[in-house]
Every structure is written in structure tokens, then in C-alpha cells.
């Protein structure tokens, strides 16, 4: 187990869940006990995350005794065996998927179904699950919001700023010269895209943001650690950024970045976690990847946004993963 103090809150939650899963298995050795004690004492956030994960784990344990719809995920043969054997099978399934369910429930079951309430409160314009919407801003710029997306417009006498709070949006900005010489800027996470032309796409998933240029140029800047970097993109170029700042600029088919407008999601060697984040925009509840190591595995394909369960099944088959539904809200990949 990792006992060092992580800086990122999500990483703290992940480690807490891993410890809870570990405690549910074989007894800890003396070295592991010391590592757990050291981790809990290193930061008060660790103890809080651990307590929350333990509470969630206890709730999940009830699934094995009162599984409800979880029975649907057992192989048909399991329904015919003796109850004691079936209960053991349920316990195994719950254990296999518990880390994913626990991680998902840490953010609250309300947000799994209704979305992040803080985002909804901040947003001037937003879309629901599977919904797209065309918005005209005060200066005449147009924004097509993708599904489960939200923006907040903050125009002033010196700039036109839009915050992409969640999801994906395609921007067609009115040129600066026609808007009182005010720049058009889209902020998302720890970076921003400043329009030097008109058309570009910004796509925000947990941990990273991508900017793709369709027409003219866009200057993208992002901070990471103590540094800030910038790049000017031309049509057909894309750059991603995250906590570490800007990544390498690459060529991309703009139609790929806009495939969601046509009911398709084109994934090209993307991390599984990013692909799942985009799938989640089209369904209530959440698809959850069980472990961070799985979330980094690369996936490719063209998927129909009207058949997200089929997309998940395809990816699970290709990566040799298993899937499980936990009630109406969670689909686990493990």
C-alpha cells in the first residue's frame, strides 16, 4: 500500500478505499499496520477519507444480504444453486466491485443521478443527460453545449469570459474587433483558451481538458505546479492540459472532436477513464472504473451515443474486464 501523503484530494480518497478493501481481506501484517497508522496520522484529511470509505463499505455489505437487482448480474446457473452458495457468490461479486462502488459513492448518490448541485447553481446555461443545446451569448457568439454540460458567462468591459464548468462545448466566437476589442476567453480547470479567431471545442473530463481548433487560431495556456505554459493552435490541432500543465500538441480530425454532434463518440487511444467520463454524459447514474490502473488503459472505437451499455460491453470485452450493475445508478468495470 502507498503510505505517503498525496497532494490531490481524489488520490486521498482512492488510497482510503484501497485500505478499506485491503482490510476486508486477509489480516494485515505488522508492516501494513504500521503503514496504515502512519498514513492516517500524516494528514487529518486521510482519517476523514478513511472514515467515509469505511461507512460506505458497511453500506455496500448490505448488498450481499439484500441484493435486490444485483441478482440480475449473477450467472443464470447461480440462481439454481443452494442459497448458501448463492450468498457466497454475491459476496464475491460485491468484493470485486466494492472499490468502484465505494469510490463512486464518496461523491454522493445524489450527484450520480442529478449532477453536481454546485455546478448547477453556478451555471448560466446547462444541458441534461444526453441533451445538446445551442446558446447565443450577449455579444452574439454561439455555443453548442454537449450533453451533461454547463457554462457560466462573465462578460465585462474588458473581456468576454466563459467558464466551462462541466462537459463539452463548441464555440463560435464573434471576432474581437466586432466586440469592443474585448478578447473571448474560455476558462476550464487550471487553464484557458483565448480565441484569436472563431471556432474551437473545449472538452472537460475529470483530470484533464482538451482544446481543439476548427477555424483560425486559439492560444491555450495552463498552469502546473509553479509554471505556466502556452501554445498557439491552428486548425486541426489539439492540446490537452491537466494538473501538470500543457501536454504535447497533436494533429486531430476536427470531425472526431465534434462527433458528439452527430450521435457518435470517436475514441482514439484514449484512457479508459476519459472514455467513461464521456459515456456518462449520456446516461443517468454513473459507469465507474474500479481501479486507477484500469482507468489508464487505452481504448479506441466509434460508439453510438444511443447505446452506451453496448459501448461498455464492447470495451469490457476488448480489455477483458467484467461489468456489474449495482442498483439503478452504478455500472462497475473491474
Number of C-alpha atoms within 10 A of each C-alpha: 11 12 16 14 17 16 8 9 11 13 13 22 23 20 22 27 28 21 20 20 18 15 13 12 9 7 10 13 9 9 8 16 13 13 15 18 12 14 22 20 12 15 14 11 15 20 17 15 21 22 15 17 26 19 14 20 23 11 11 21 15 12 19 20 11 12 18 11 13 18 19 14 14 15 10 10 8 16 13 10 11 9 11 9 13 18 17 12 16 22 17 13 17 22 19 18 24 24 28 24 27 28 23 23 19 17 12 12 15 13 16 18 16 13 19 14 11 10 17 19 9 15 19 14 16 24 21 18 18 19 14 19 15 15 15 11 15 10 15 14 17 18 21 18 25 27 26 22 29 23 26 20 17 12 16 9 9 11 16 23 20 20 19 26 20 27 23 29 24 23 23 20 23 19 19 17 9 10 17 12 13 17 19 25 22 23 20 22 20 18 23 25 27 19 27 20 20 21 21 30 22 24 21 23 18 13 13 19 24 21 26 32 29 27 18 15 21 26 18 26 20 25 19 15 8 7 9 14 14 15 16 17 26 19 18 19 20 25 22 21 27 19 16 16 20 24 15 9 16 12 13 17 14 18 13 16 25 21 17 20 16 10 13 16 22 18 20 14 12 17 16 22 25 20 22 22 18 23 23 20 24 20 21 19 22 23 27 25 26 22 18 13 10 16 19 14 13 16 17 15 13 13 20 17 21 13 14 19 15 13 19 22 14 15 20 15 12 11 13 9 16 15 18 20 18 21 15 12 17 21 21 24 25 20
